[in-house]
Amino acid sequence: MCLAALVAVAACGGGGDGGDDDEGGLEDPGDCVAVDLASSPEKIELMEELADDFNGSDAADLGDDGCAFVRVHRKSSGLAENLLATGWDESVEGPQPVIWSPAASTWGALLNQHTSSEMTDPRARQFMLSPLVIAMPRPMAEALGYPDTPIGFADILALTRDPNGWGGKGHPEWGPFRLGKTNPNFSTSGLSALVAQAYAATGKTSGLSSEDLDNPAVAQFATDVESSVVHYGDTTLTFLNNWYRADVRGNPLQYVSAAAVEEKSVIDYNTGNPDGILDPGEEAREPREPLVAIYPEEGTIYSNHPLFVLDADWVSAEERDAAQLFVDYAFTAENQEKVLRYGFRPGNPEVPVGDPISEENGVNPAVPDTLLEVPQPGVLADLLADWEVQRKSARVLLLVDVSGSMGDPGDASSGETKLDLAKAAAVQALEMFKDDDEVGLWTFSTELGPNGDQDTLEVQAPARVGDVREQLANQIRDLVPVANTPLYEATEEAYQAALDDYDATRINAVVVLSDGQNQDGDGTDDNDQLEQLLTTLQSSSEGQASRPVRVFTIAYGEEAEQPVLRQIADASAAAAYDASDPTTIDRVLDAVISNF
């Protein structure tokens, strides 16, 4: 994870709300004033609909100055904050925005702090709202007294500290309490959960201070809650999709017990659309066990999706005027009613909350009763710095493909090979681990080892990063491409090694980076090997839920088998990442490491 606070997202690169930030091309505004809008991913379809309706309408009329034309592009909140603070490369990231709409105004406050400016207006209106909730499968919530008994972070803490886990609530078959939480350096829900958790520890609802955070009891509260985390990540979609797949198999209560998400995510999940997007031909299927939204009794915080017209040197007065037309348009009653269709609460108080925000979808439109004050930017930075120490430590085995194809060109402009780019990204990613994390390095290809007869090679056994960081970096730099790609056999060997050395006090995981199809040259049927691997991963993740080892995969380069690598990640209740463009590997690897 990044070093001290969100200022270190410069190293992380990843986003905050799920989804990639690829542009897909921006429309030509013609003679109109172009207004580029950077939107967090979870509302991208809504923003595109509003822009399409706005462009060419009377609302876009600038009088003698012509017309406004809004172009929407996707940028996760944490990534956009970093780019705005440290430098936005238009050749890579697309146009610098005139309007920025992160998922929450906290990102604007952090941007102002990091730039010592007022690039965002803290008085910007709330476009739409979604409160942070603790999502739980209904049977688990009912075991805690839902819906009659208030539930909050204190209950999570009690379950975490109880050595009997769910057995203390009459359900030993559910095992220990397991919490899903995203990385607050990347994710809005993760940042909101961190704020809510700190307030719960202090008993306050406003005025959270750095002195509060220094209180040993508050620090211990945070450390104990973090100890129940199964893994972190850059997006809540990992938890929701894994929950949904477990539900399809009839076993949703063995994955995570609860996850900190936005209210909208509960609605999407319960309507059979856990990632919020239905692909062409995809049909929604309601889960067997729905989730319910717990609004923490200590109070919660809204993701309020502001529309910041940036006060930046690249934004002209003409562009600001054009942007303001769109902002005014977005807040009309008609457009605020569209917000509801997407599962958000309108920011315009004159528009009432209605379907799909209803008890039938596992949420309660009548709450939250208690809202928490957003801390001052300096306190947010301290909170994030403390989290770097308090978060659950990890034990990660990096499994890197060194097959011959890794020597193919990766970046035509620089002449670097795919392995060159991967090595540089891996060395950089080591800085994201805290000293107490344990990291090991294996490589895989055929013809490895002293006699050239091994498919995997242990370069570095898992060891405390603070003790081996530079040694591990040098070992990564020394990697060279060899022969074939025994993907399935190597993954199973690494997984079994991680399972054998499982540490219950840590997040245990394997990260597999591969650029090709399974090819080991031993004549074994690939389908049989894959089925054996998937069966091993799935049976272990379900049958040994007390010893979860998750396999996160990176499809590297255009020849990588993305569907297969996704199957491997899904079978172990992890996540798959796409680095089909090798030049993106630094950002992708950072997003992967955000899980730990």
Residue, then its C-alpha position, 0 to 999 in steps of 0.5 A: m500500500c502507498l507509503a503515508a497518505l493519499v499524497a502517496v497515490a502518486a506511487c499507486g496510480g490506481g483509481g478509487d471506485g472500480g472500473d478502468d479509465d480508458e477513454g474510448g475516444l472523445e467526440d468532436p465538439g464542432d464550433c462549441v466550447a468543449v467541456d471535458l468532464a472526468s467522472s468516477p466510474e460508477k456513474i459514467e452511464l448517467m453522466e453520458e446520458l446527461a451530456d447527450d441530452f445537454n449537447g445541442s439543447d437550449a440549455a447549452d446555449l452560450g448566447d453570443d459565445g456560441c454553445a457548450f459541448v460536454r465530453v465525458h471520460r472515466k477517471s476513478s476518484g483516487l487516480a484523478e486526484n493524484l493526476l490533478a495534484t502531480g501532473w496530468d499527461e494528456s497524451v496518456e490520460g486524455p484531456q485535462p478536465v474542466i469539470w471533475s466529479p469524484a465520488a465524494s467531496t473528500w477527494g476535492a478537499l485532499l486535492n486542495q491540501h496537496t496543491s495548497s490551492e483552492m482548485t475545488d470549491p468546498r461549497a460545490r453542490q452535491f449532485m447525488l448521494s449514496p450513504l456508506v453502509i455495511a452490507m451483510p447477507r440477510p441471515m447474518a444481519e438477522a443473527l445480529g438483531y436486524p432489523d430491530t436492533p441497531i448495528g454498527f462498527a462496535d458490533i463488528l469489533a465485538l465479533t472480531r474480538d470474539p474467539n468463537g466468531w459467529g459461534g458466539k451468535g449461535h452459528p459456528e458453521w459460519g466460522p470467524f467474522r470476515l470483513g471486506k474493505t477497500n483500500p482507502n488510498f484508492s476507493t471512496s467507500g474505503l476512505s468513507a469506512l475509515v472515517a466512520q470507523a474512526y468516529a465510532a472509536t471516539g464516540k463523536t459525530s463531528g470534530l474528529s481531530s489528530e489528537d483523537l487519532d493519537n489516543p491508544a484506545v482509538a488506534q487499537f479499535a482500528t487495528d482490531v477491526e482491520s484484523s478481520v479484513v479478508h483483503y483490501g482492493d481498489t474496488t468494491l466490485t471484487f467483493l460483490n462479484n465474489w459474493y454473487r458467484a458464491d451465491v450461485r454455488g449456494n455458499p454465500l456465507q463462507y466468503v465475507s460476512a460483511a463489506a463496507v460499500e455504498e447503498k447503491s451497490v446493495i440495490d444493484y446486487n439484490t436486483g441481480n446486477p452486482d457490478g451495476i452493468l448488464d452486458p448485451g444479452e446478460e440477464a439479471r438474476e436475483p441472488r438466493e440470499p439477498l444483502v441488507a444495508i446496515y446503516p452504522e448506528e454510530g453514524t455514516i457518511y455520504s458519497n455526494h458526487p460533487l460537480f467541481v468546476l476546476d479553478a485551474d490554469w488550464v481552464s479558461a473563463e469561457e470554459r468555466d461559463a460553459a461548464q456552469l451551464f451543464v452544472d445548472y442543467a444537472f441540478t434541474a428536477e427532471n435530471q435529478e429524477k434520472v439519478l434515482r433510476y441509477g440507484f442514487r439519492p437526488g442531491n436536489p432536496e426538492v426531489p423526493v427519494g423513491d424506487p429503487i431505494s426501497e426496503e424491497n431492495g434491502v435498503n431503507p430510504a428513511v435513514p441514515d439518522t446520523l451523518l458524520e462530519v467530513p474531517q479536515p484535510g489534515v486529519l484525513a491525511d493523518l487518518l490515512a497515515d495511521w491506516e498504513v500501520q494499522r491495516k492487516s499485514a500480508r503474505v504474498l507470493l509473486l509468481v512471474d512468467v519468464s517464458g520466452s515471449m516475455g522477451d518480445p517488445g513491450d513498448a515500441s517507443s522505448g525498445e523495452t521488452k515486456l519483461d523489462l516493463a514488468k520488472a520495473a513495475a514490480v520493483q516500484a510496487l515493492e514500495m507499496f508494501k509496508d515493512d511488516d508485509e512478507v513477500g516472496l518471488w517465484t518464476f515459472s517457465t520450462e527449463l528452469g533450475p540447475n539442471g533445466d528440468q524445473d517449471t518453477l523456481e523459488v527466487q526468494a522465500p516469503a520474508r519480511v519486506g523491511d528486511v529484503r526489499e532491496q535484495l528482492a528488487n535486485q532479484i527482480r531486475d535479474l530476471v531473464p526470459v527462458a522457454n515455455t509457459p507451464l501456467y496451470e502447473a506453476t499456479e497450482e504449485a505456488y498456491q499449494a506452497a502458500l496454503d502449506d505456509y498459511d499465516a492466519t494473522r495475515i492476508n495470504a495471496v498469490v499474484v500470477l503475472s502471465d503473458g501467454q497460454n498454458q504451454d509446458g510441452d509435456g503432452t498433458d491435456d490442457n483442459d484436464q490441467l485447467e479443470q484440476l487447477l480450478t477444482t483445487l482452488q474452488s474446493s479449497s476456498e469453500g472447504q477450507a474457508s478458515r485458510p483462504v489463499r486468494v490467487f490474483t491474476i494479471a493478463y499481460g500482453e495481447e496473447a495472454e489468456q484473459p478468460v482463463l486467468r479470470q477463471i483462476a481468480d474467480a475460483s479462489a474468490a480473488a480478482a483478475y486484472d487486464a494489462s493487455d497493453p504492456t505499458t499499463i503494467d505499472r498502474v495495473l500492478d499497483a491496483v493488484i497490490s492495493n488488495f494487500 
